[in-house]
Amino acid sequence: MYWTLELASYLSDAPWPATKEELIDYAIRTGAPMEVVENLQEIEDEGDMYESIDEIWPDYPSEEDYLWNEDEY
C-alpha cells in the first residue's frame, strides 16, 4: 500500500467518519483511480470508524507541516 498526496486528495471530501466499506464505495462513486480503491482494500479492518485520512495515512501532511505565517498574507 502506498499513498501520495494526489491519491489521498480523492478522499479529502469523503464523508468522515466512515468505515472501510464506506470509503471504498465513496472512492468508486467519485471516480477515484483504482490505486485509491486498492489501497483502501489493503487496510486491515476490524469494523473501525475512521475519523480522517490521518488514521489511514499517518504521514498525511497537515496545515502545521507547511512553513508559512498566515498573518503575513
BAFI-3210 file (N, C-alpha, C; in Angstrom, 3 decimals, decimal comma, padded with zeros to 6 digits):
// residues 73
n [1|2|3|4|5|6|7|8|9|10|11|12|13|14|15|16|17|18|19|20|21|22|23|24|25|26|27|28|29|30|31|32|33|34|35|36|37|38|39|40|41|42|43|44|45|46|47|48|49|50|51|52|53|54|55|56|57|58|59|60|61|62|63|64|65|66|67|68|69|70|71|72|73]
n.u [000,847|000,606|000,634|000,057|000,112|-001,614|-003,253|-004,395|-005,837|-008,210|-009,815|-010,356|-012,808|-014,413|-017,073|-016,482|-016,858|-016,052|-016,495|-014,342|-015,588|-017,434|-015,703|-014,451|-016,666|-017,297|-014,980|-015,170|-017,637|-017,016|-015,184|-012,470|-008,993|-008,006|-005,920|-006,435|-008,714|-007,610|-005,641|-007,294|-008,619|-006,566|-006,280|-006,131|-008,951|-011,131|-013,726|-013,679|-014,320|-013,175|-011,863|-010,581|-008,394|-005,911|-005,890|-005,770|-003,595|-000,974|001,133|000,077|000,190|-000,382|-001,848|-000,024|002,363|003,224|005,306|004,555|003,542|000,443|-000,407|001,109|000,030]
n.v [-001,171|002,148|005,649|008,815|012,397|013,150|010,849|010,646|012,992|012,443|011,495|013,606|014,950|013,023|011,356|011,796|010,769|007,441|004,025|001,373|000,098|002,070|004,090|002,861|002,543|005,254|006,132|004,675|005,621|008,300|008,228|007,835|006,976|003,546|002,845|004,115|002,749|000,175|000,607|001,196|-001,241|-002,825|-002,168|-003,306|-004,294|-003,931|-003,318|-000,739|002,791|005,430|008,551|010,495|011,145|010,985|008,807|006,706|007,169|007,940|009,729|011,833|015,139|017,918|021,180|022,323|021,352|022,897|025,609|028,534|031,830|032,771|035,270|037,046|037,270]
n.w [000,000|-000,888|-000,539|-001,991|-002,167|-004,192|-004,541|-001,979|-001,951|-003,227|-001,264|000,333|000,539|001,551|003,342|006,386|009,795|008,656|007,584|006,413|004,228|003,462|002,629|000,451|-001,226|-001,603|-002,946|-005,334|-006,362|-006,812|-008,793|-008,311|-008,827|-009,471|-007,796|-005,378|-004,449|-004,272|-002,296|-000,116|000,150|001,089|003,722|007,025|008,520|011,219|011,469|012,273|012,697|010,769|011,412|009,926|007,109|008,225|009,937|008,235|006,587|008,228|007,699|006,341|005,294|007,416|008,039|009,725|008,861|006,812|006,163|006,645|007,473|008,261|009,014|007,629|005,147]
ca.u [000,000|001,345|-000,205|000,675|-000,821|-002,643|-004,205|-005,115|-006,742|-009,508|-010,598|-010,453|-014,210|-015,144|-017,978|-015,855|-016,200|-016,524|-015,887|-013,549|-016,509|-017,982|-014,655|-014,297|-017,841|-017,135|-013,915|-015,698|-018,690|-016,466|-014,273|-011,064|-008,181|-008,036|-004,912|-007,086|-009,558|-006,717|-005,048|-008,330|-008,883|-005,445|-006,321|-006,618|-010,157|-011,842|-015,010|-013,462|-014,676|-012,019|-012,272|-009,967|-007,351|-004,750|-005,943|-005,455|-002,228|-000,455|002,067|-000,637|000,609|-001,402|-001,517|001,141|003,561|003,638|006,020|004,251|002,848|-000,795|-000,557|001,844|-000,677]
ca.v [000,000|003,399|006,837|010,065|013,498|013,111|009,785|010,994|014,114|011,912|011,217|014,818|015,294|011,818|011,592|011,363|009,470|006,421|002,703|000,987|-000,157|003,353|004,798|002,194|002,924|006,670|006,233|004,147|006,522|009,584|008,030|007,867|005,955|002,215|002,777|004,526|001,621|-000,915|000,969|001,050|-002,667|-003,426|-001,798|-004,337|-003,684|-004,626|-002,647|000,563|004,025|006,303|009,944|011,346|010,498|010,792|007,473|005,756|007,503|008,788|010,737|012,853|016,452|018,811|022,591|022,633|020,913|023,923|026,644|029,915|032,576|033,281|036,682|037,843|037,327]
ca.w [000,000|-000,924|-000,696|-002,412|-001,939|-005,236|-004,229|-000,753|-002,214|-003,640|-000,061|001,157|000,758|001,949|004,476|007,637|009,946|007,722|007,679|005,251|003,127|003,020|001,900|-000,838|-002,009|-001,963|-003,956|-006,597|-006,854|-007,240|-009,913|-007,893|-009,505|-008,860|-006,736|-004,133|-004,031|-003,871|-001,003|000,910|000,328|001,807|005,141|007,937|009,065|012,284|011,597|012,898|012,007|010,563|011,598|008,904|006,305|009,096|010,527|007,174|006,163|009,310|007,207|005,572|005,803|007,960|007,832|010,539|008,150|005,860|006,900|006,284|008,506|007,666|009,357|006,662|003,861]
c.u [000,892|000,359|000,657|-000,328|-001,952|-003,691|-005,032|-006,111|-008,120|-010,402|-010,810|-011,894|-015,066|-016,013|-017,401|-016,820|-016,850|-015,823|-015,087|-014,463|-017,108|-016,953|-014,417|-015,457|-017,733|-016,101|-014,412|-016,717|-018,134|-015,447|-012,805|-010,289|-008,222|-007,007|-005,511|-007,919|-008,685|-006,068|-006,062|-008,626|-007,785|-005,437|-006,846|-007,777|-010,785|-013,191|-014,904|-013,996|-013,407|-012,511|-011,727|-008,923|-006,109|-004,726|-005,615|-004,013|-001,650|000,501|001,396|-000,283|-000,575|-000,989|-000,271|002,445|004,070|004,196|005,714|003,453|001,627|-000,985|000,140|001,096|-002,021]
c.v [001,233|004,533|007,979|011,164|013,480|012,046|010,133|012,123|013,639|011,600|012,465|015,216|014,097|012,118|011,045|011,574|008,432|005,095|002,435|000,794|001,133|004,148|004,181|002,573|004,368|006,826|005,751|005,115|007,841|009,451|008,146|006,780|004,620|002,074|003,153|003,373|000,466|-000,631|000,793|-000,419|-003,352|-003,092|-002,974|-003,728|-004,566|-003,963|-001,268|001,697|004,862|007,738|010,869|010,534|010,225|009,396|006,395|005,928|008,469|009,886|011,831|014,229|017,280|020,252|022,989|022,247|021,946|025,114|028,038|030,538|033,218|034,755|037,585|038,031|037,940]
c.w [000,000|-001,153|-001,206|-002,110|-002,958|-004,930|-003,003|-000,991|-002,669|-002,450|000,795|001,452|001,148|003,171|005,786|008,786|009,035|007,990|006,410|004,037|002,584|002,219|000,527|-001,751|-002,484|-003,078|-005,314|-007,196|-007,383|-008,358|-009,548|-008,638|-008,746|-007,747|-005,385|-003,593|-003,548|-002,524|000,119|001,179|001,127|003,302|005,949|008,714|010,132|012,518|012,216|012,038|011,919|010,599|010,519|008,147|007,148|009,718|009,505|006,725|007,199|008,850|006,400|006,134|006,292|007,691|008,609|009,848|007,151|006,624|006,342|007,410|007,875|007,942|008,350|005,352|004,006]
res [m|y|w|t|l|e|l|a|s|y|l|s|d|a|p|w|p|a|t|k|e|e|l|i|d|y|a|i|r|t|g|a|p|m|e|v|v|e|n|l|q|e|i|e|d|e|g|d|m|y|e|s|i|d|e|i|w|p|d|y|p|s|e|e|d|y|l|w|n|e|d|e|y]
***
